[in-house]
Amino acid sequence: MILAFLVLKCRREIEASLYEAHASTRLRNTSQYAVHTALNIALFPLLFFFSGLYYTDVVSTAAVLVAYLNHLKRIGRDRSSALNDLTTIFLGIVTLFFRQTNVFWVVVYMGGLEAVHAVKTLRPEQVDQPVILTLFRQIKYFAWRYSLGDVHDPPLHMMWPDDMLFCALSLGIAAICNPIHVIRQIWPYVAVLVSFGGFVAWNGGVVLGDKSNHVATIHLPQMLYIWPFFAFFSLPLLVPYALPIINIGLRILPQAGSPTSTSKPAPEANAEPASFSFSKSRRSGSSDKDSATGSSDRKYPRPSKPLEIASFIFGIKLIFWPLYLLATIVLSLAIVRYNTIIHPFTLADNRHYMFYIFRYTIRRASWIRYALVVPYTLSRWMTWGTVAGCSRFFTIHTRACSVYGNGTGNPPFLSHPMVTNVGFSPRQTYTPFPTEITENSQDTSKDQELSKALEDDPLLASVIPASTSTGLIFLLATTLSLMTAPLVEPRYFIIPWVMWRLLVPAWRLHDHGGYSDIASRLSNHPKTRPLFEFFQHYDLRLIIETFWFIAINVATGYIFLTKPYIWKAEDGTVLDDGRLQRFMW
C-alpha cells in the first residue's frame, strides 16, 4: 500500500513536470493513468512475491522512491532551499543502508537529472540561427549556444541515434561552462557520493557480508539479460507491436464479408484526439528538425562542401538506423563471446527460476548463447519504443499517435548542430524555454481551461514521453548498477524496472495503417465503436497488465506453496536436514 502511494506520487510529479515543460499552467490533477500505474507497479510479481518474505528489496525500493519523489519536487522549481538540500543528503544515505548499489540511482540517476535541470534553468535568450556557410563556423556557433544553455534534448519520441550523441555533447558543454550553477544544484548528491566513498574506505569494500562470494567484476551481459526481463513482465505494454501483425492478417483474409455500418461514421482512427494548446508562441512556418533543412525561394550563398555533406548525412535519418542496429548486434555478440560469466550460486541453488533459465538456454549449448542475441535485440528495441510512446525511430507515425495529438511536435530544447538555416525557418523550435510556475503566476482562467481539457481527454498529460537526456541517464545508472554484479539475480532488476515503468507514457488504441486495419474496423463497426472510443481515453494496456501480473502472482504463489521438495545428493542422501525447499524468484 505504501509502495503504491509512493509510485502514485512519483508518476503524478513526472506528468506535471513533462506537461509544464510545454505549458504555463500548473498541473494539479492526478490522472487515472497514474492511479492504475501505481496499482500495477505494486502488483509487480517480484515486489509482490518478496513482500511476503524476509527480503530487503521492497523496503529498498520504497526508500529509493522516497528519494526520487523528493528529487522530482526539486526539479519542479528553479532552486531548492538549504533545508531541502540537507533532506536530500539524508534520504540518499538512507537508501544505502538497504542496498549499496542504490548509490547509482541516487547519485548518477537523480543527480544526473538535476544537473540537466540546472542547465535548462539557464534559459538564454532565444535567437534566430544565422546563415552559416562553413562547417567550422557551424560547429563554433552551436558550441557557443550550448555553453549558454541552449542544449539539444528532444523528447524520446523524436530521438534518433545522432540525437543521443548531440544531447550528451550539448549537456556536457553547458555543464562545463557553468560549473557553479550546476554544482549549486547537485552538491547534495556529491555529498552522498563522498559519504559512500568514506564507507567503502572504512569497510575495505562495498560488501558488508560475504565478501569472497560478492566480488565486484565487469559483467556486461547483465545489460543483455535485462531487456528480455522487461519484455516478459511488461508484455501487455507491447500491444502496439502486435497490431501490425494483426493488420497483416486482416489484409490477407478475405474482406468480402467485412461488416459495414450505415449509421453515422465514427471518427477515423487517425483523427487527432482532443488536445490542449501547450504554447501560443508557435508561429506559422515553424517546423521540426526534419523540415528545418528545407529550401525556399530566397537565395543564399551555397554552403561549403564539408557542411553540405554533414547536413546531408545527418539529414537522412534512415542512414543511422541500420548502422546503429548493426553496431549493437556486433557489440552484443562480442559481450557474449568474451564476457559471459556464470556465477557458482546460479548453478548451485535449484530453488530459483534463474537456475532453470540458465540450464535450458545458456548452459544448453554454446550456439544458443549467440542465438539469444536476437531476442536480446528485439526486447531492447520494443522496450525503448514503449518508453518513447509512438517513436518515429520505430514506426511511421500518424496524427493519431498520442504525442502528436497534443501538439508536442514542436518541443523546446531542439538545437541540432547539423541543421542549417537555408531560409525556410530561422529556428528549430519556437517553443520558449519552460519557466518556473509559482502560485502567484497561476492564471485562474488557464486552470479552468486545463480542467475542461482533462475532462475531454483524461490522457492529455499522461502521453508525453520523457526527454532523451532522461533516457540516457537511466541507461547509464542501470548499467553501473548491474555491470558490477557477477550474479544474475532477478531482484537486481527491480529498481531499474520500476524506474523504467514510471517513465512509460500512456497509449491510445490506434495503429499506423489504413482503413482496413484493426483500429479503423473497430471505430467503424457499431458494436465495437463504444469500446474503441473508451480506449481512446483509457490505456487498454493497463487492464491487460493488471490481469497479467495477477496471473503470474497466482502461478508463482501456487508453486511456492504446493510444490515443496527435499534436497538430495546424487547418491540419494538427504541434504539440509530434510527441510522443505520451495521454488522462488
SVG drawing of the C-alpha trace seen along z (x, -y; Angstrom):
<svg xmlns="http://www.w3.org/2000/svg" viewBox="-27 -37 67 80">
<polyline fill="none" stroke="black" stroke-width="0.4" points="0.0,0.0 2.8,-2.4 4.7,-1.4 1.6,-2.1 1.2,-5.5 4.8,-6.5 4.5,-5.3 1.3,-7.4 3.0,-10.5 6.1,-10.0 4.1,-9.4 2.0,-12.5 5.1,-14.6 6.5,-13.2 3.4,-14.0 3.3,-17.5 7.0,-18.1 6.6,-16.9 3.4,-18.8 4.6,-22.1 7.6,-22.0 5.2,-22.7 2.7,-24.9 2.4,-27.8 -0.2,-26.1 0.4,-24.0 -1.0,-20.5 -2.8,-19.8 -4.8,-16.8 -3.9,-13.2 -4.6,-11.2 -6.4,-7.9 -3.3,-6.6 -1.1,-7.5 -3.6,-5.7 -3.7,-2.5 0.1,-2.6 0.6,-2.7 -1.6,0.3 0.2,2.3 3.7,1.5 2.5,2.6 1.4,5.9 4.8,6.3 5.5,10.0 8.9,9.7 7.8,6.9 4.6,8.8 6.4,12.1 9.2,10.7 6.8,8.6 5.8,11.8 9.4,12.9 12.2,11.5 14.0,9.7 15.0,6.0 14.1,5.4 10.7,4.0 11.9,1.6 14.9,0.7 12.6,-0.1 10.4,-2.2 13.5,-4.1 14.6,-4.9 11.1,-6.0 11.0,-8.5 14.4,-9.9 13.1,-10.0 9.9,-11.8 12.0,-14.4 14.1,-14.8 11.0,-15.3 9.8,-18.1 13.3,-19.7 13.3,-19.8 9.8,-21.4 11.4,-24.7 14.5,-26.7 16.3,-26.5 15.8,-24.4 16.2,-25.5 19.2,-24.6 16.9,-22.5 15.8,-20.5 19.4,-20.0 20.1,-18.5 17.0,-16.4 18.2,-15.2 21.5,-14.1 19.7,-12.3 17.3,-10.4 20.2,-9.4 22.2,-8.0 19.1,-6.1 18.8,-4.2 22.4,-3.0 21.6,-1.1 19.4,1.3 21.4,1.9 24.8,0.4 24.1,0.2 21.4,-2.3 24.2,-4.8 23.9,-4.7 20.2,-5.5 20.6,-8.4 23.9,-9.9 24.0,-9.0 20.3,-8.9 18.8,-11.6 22.0,-13.7 22.4,-13.5 18.8,-14.6 19.3,-17.5 22.4,-18.5 20.3,-18.6 17.7,-20.6 20.3,-23.1 21.5,-23.5 17.9,-24.0 17.3,-26.8 19.9,-28.9 17.3,-30.0 19.4,-32.0 17.7,-34.5 16.4,-32.6 17.8,-33.9 17.4,-33.2 20.0,-30.9 22.3,-32.8 23.1,-31.7 26.5,-29.9 28.4,-28.7 31.3,-26.6 31.3,-23.5 33.8,-25.1 31.6,-28.1 28.5,-26.0 30.2,-23.9 31.6,-27.0 28.1,-28.6 26.4,-25.7 29.2,-25.2 28.6,-28.8 24.9,-28.2 25.4,-25.1 27.7,-26.9 24.8,-29.3 22.3,-26.5 20.6,-26.2 21.0,-22.5 19.7,-19.7 17.4,-17.5 14.4,-16.3 11.7,-14.0 12.3,-10.3 9.6,-10.0 11.7,-12.4 15.0,-10.7 17.4,-9.3 20.9,-7.8 22.6,-11.1 20.3,-12.9 21.7,-10.8 25.3,-11.9 24.5,-15.6 22.3,-15.6 25.2,-14.3 27.6,-16.6 25.5,-19.7 24.8,-19.0 28.4,-18.3 29.5,-21.6 26.8,-23.5 27.8,-21.9 31.5,-22.5 30.9,-26.2 28.5,-26.8 30.1,-24.7 28.9,-26.9 25.3,-26.9 25.4,-23.1 27.2,-22.3 24.8,-24.5 22.0,-22.1 23.8,-18.8 26.0,-19.3 23.8,-17.2 24.3,-14.2 28.1,-14.8 27.9,-14.7 26.1,-11.4 28.8,-10.1 31.6,-11.3 29.8,-9.6 29.6,-6.4 33.3,-6.6 34.1,-7.1 32.1,-3.9 33.9,-1.9 37.3,-3.0 36.3,-2.2 34.8,1.2 37.5,2.2 35.0,2.8 31.4,2.3 30.0,5.6 29.0,5.8 28.6,9.6 30.3,12.4 33.0,10.6 34.5,13.7 31.4,14.6 30.4,11.0 33.4,9.7 32.7,6.8 33.6,7.6 32.8,6.3 29.7,8.3 28.3,6.6 25.9,9.4 23.6,8.1 22.7,5.3 21.6,8.0 19.6,10.1 17.6,7.1 15.7,6.4 14.0,9.9 13.2,9.4 11.5,6.1 9.8,7.5 8.4,10.6 7.0,8.7 5.8,5.8 4.4,8.0 1.0,6.2 2.7,2.9 4.0,4.3 0.4,4.5 1.2,1.7 3.8,4.1 1.2,6.8 -1.1,4.5 1.0,4.6 0.9,8.4 -2.9,8.4 -3.2,5.9 -1.2,8.2 -3.6,11.0 -6.6,8.8 -5.3,7.8 -4.6,11.4 -8.1,12.6 -11.0,12.2 -12.7,8.9 -15.9,9.6 -17.8,10.3 -16.4,7.5 -19.0,5.6 -20.0,2.2 -22.2,-0.4 -24.8,-2.6 -25.0,-4.7 -23.2,-7.9 -19.5,-7.1 -17.2,-7.3 -14.1,-9.5 -11.4,-8.0 -8.7,-6.0 -6.2,-8.6 -8.2,-11.5 -6.5,-13.8 -7.8,-13.4 -8.9,-16.2 -6.0,-18.5 -5.0,-21.5 -2.6,-24.1 0.7,-23.9 2.1,-27.1 0.8,-30.2 4.3,-31.1 4.4,-28.7 4.0,-30.7 3.2,-29.8 6.1,-28.4 7.8,-26.9 9.0,-23.3 10.7,-20.4 14.2,-19.3 13.4,-17.3 11.8,-20.2 14.2,-22.8 16.6,-21.9 14.1,-22.6 14.5,-25.1 12.8,-28.3 12.7,-30.8 15.1,-33.1 18.6,-32.7 21.5,-32.1 25.2,-31.6 25.9,-27.9 27.5,-26.4 30.9,-24.8 31.2,-21.2 32.0,-19.8 28.9,-21.5 26.8,-20.2 28.0,-16.7 27.5,-16.8 24.0,-18.3 23.1,-15.6 24.4,-12.7 22.6,-13.9 19.5,-14.9 18.9,-11.4 18.0,-9.6 17.5,-6.2 21.3,-6.0 21.8,-5.8 19.2,-3.2 20.8,-0.2 24.3,-1.4 23.1,-1.7 21.4,1.7 24.4,3.4 26.7,1.8 24.5,3.0 24.4,6.5 28.1,6.7 28.7,5.4 26.2,7.9 28.0,10.8 31.3,9.6 29.9,9.3 28.5,12.8 31.8,14.1 34.2,12.5 32.3,11.6 29.7,14.3 30.0,15.2 28.1,17.9 28.3,17.4 28.6,20.6 25.5,19.6 23.4,19.6 24.2,23.3 24.2,24.3 20.7,23.4 17.9,25.1 15.2,23.3 15.5,20.2 13.9,19.9 17.1,18.4 18.8,21.9 16.4,23.4 16.6,20.5 20.4,20.8 20.3,24.6 18.0,24.7 19.4,21.8 22.9,20.5 24.2,23.8 22.5,25.9 24.8,25.3 27.3,22.6 25.4,21.6 22.3,20.8 24.3,18.0 24.8,16.3 21.3,17.0 19.9,15.3 21.3,12.0 18.2,11.9 15.7,11.8 18.0,9.5 17.9,7.1 14.2,7.3 13.4,6.9 15.6,3.8 14.0,2.4 10.5,2.8 11.4,1.7 12.8,-1.6 9.9,-2.0 7.5,-1.6 9.1,-4.2 9.2,-6.6 5.5,-6.3 4.9,-6.4 8.5,-6.9 9.5,-7.7 12.6,-5.7 10.4,-2.5 7.1,-3.5 5.8,-5.7 3.6,-7.9 0.3,-9.5 -1.8,-12.2 -3.4,-9.6 -0.1,-9.0 -0.5,-10.1 2.3,-12.7 1.3,-14.3 -2.3,-14.6 -1.3,-17.1 0.7,-19.5 4.1,-18.4 5.6,-18.1 7.5,-21.4 9.0,-21.0 11.7,-23.2 15.4,-22.3 15.9,-21.5 19.4,-22.6 20.8,-20.0 24.2,-21.3 23.9,-19.9 20.6,-21.7 21.4,-24.7 19.4,-27.8 18.7,-28.0 15.8,-30.3 12.9,-28.0 12.9,-28.6 15.5,-30.6 14.8,-28.5 14.5,-24.7 11.7,-25.4 9.6,-28.4 8.6,-27.0 10.1,-29.1 12.2,-27.5 10.0,-26.4 9.9,-28.7 9.1,-28.0 5.4,-28.2 4.6,-29.7 1.3,-30.1 1.4,-33.9 1.9,-33.4 -1.0,-31.0 -3.9,-32.1 -7.4,-31.0 -8.7,-31.0 -6.0,-28.7 -6.7,-26.4 -10.3,-26.2 -9.3,-25.6 -7.0,-22.8 -9.6,-21.2 -12.0,-21.2 -9.4,-19.8 -8.7,-17.0 -12.4,-16.2 -12.5,-15.8 -9.2,-13.8 -8.1,-12.2 -4.8,-11.1 -3.9,-14.6 -1.0,-14.9 -0.1,-11.2 1.0,-10.7 4.1,-12.9 7.4,-10.9 10.5,-11.8 13.4,-13.6 16.4,-12.0 18.7,-13.0 16.4,-11.2 16.7,-8.0 20.5,-8.3 20.9,-8.9 18.6,-6.0 20.7,-3.7 23.9,-4.9 22.5,-4.3 21.2,-0.9 24.5,0.2 26.5,-0.9 24.2,0.8 24.2,4.1 27.5,4.5 29.5,4.9 27.4,7.9 28.6,11.3 25.4,13.0 22.4,12.8 19.6,12.2 16.1,11.0 15.9,8.9 18.7,6.7 16.3,5.7 13.5,4.5 14.6,0.8 15.6,0.5 12.2,1.9 10.3,-0.4 12.1,-3.5 11.5,-2.5 7.8,-1.7 7.3,-5.1 8.5,-6.8 6.3,-4.8 3.7,-7.2 0.1,-6.4 -1.1,-5.0 -4.4,-5.3 -5.8,-2.5 -4.7,-3.2 -2.5,-1.8 -0.4,-3.2 -2.2,-1.6 -5.1,-2.3 -8.9,-1.9 -8.9,1.9 -6.7,2.2 -8.0,3.1 -8.4,-0.4 -10.4,-1.5 -12.6,1.6 -13.3,1.2 -14.1,-2.5 -16.5,-1.9 -18.4,1.1 -21.5,0.1 -21.0,2.8 -17.3,2.1 -17.3,-1.7 -18.1,-2.4 -15.3,-0.2 -12.9,-1.9 -13.9,-5.3 -13.4,-4.2 -9.8,-3.1 -9.1,-6.4 -9.3,-7.8 -8.1,-4.9 -4.9,-2.9 -6.0,0.6 -2.6,2.0 -3.1,1.2 -6.1,3.5 -4.2,6.4 -1.1,5.7 -3.2,6.0 -4.5,9.4 -1.0,10.4 0.6,9.7 -2.3,11.3 -1.8,14.5 1.9,14.5 1.5,13.9 -1.1,16.7 1.1,19.1 4.3,18.4 2.4,18.4 0.8,21.7 4.1,23.3 5.8,21.9 3.1,23.2 2.1,26.5 5.3,27.8 7.9,28.2 10.7,30.7 13.7,32.1 17.3,31.6 19.1,34.8 22.6,35.6 23.4,37.7 23.5,40.9 20.1,40.1 21.4,38.8 19.1,36.2 20.6,32.8 19.9,29.7 18.4,31.9 15.5,32.8 14.0,29.3 11.5,28.5 12.7,26.3 10.5,24.1 10.7,22.6 11.0,18.8 12.3,15.9"/>
</svg>
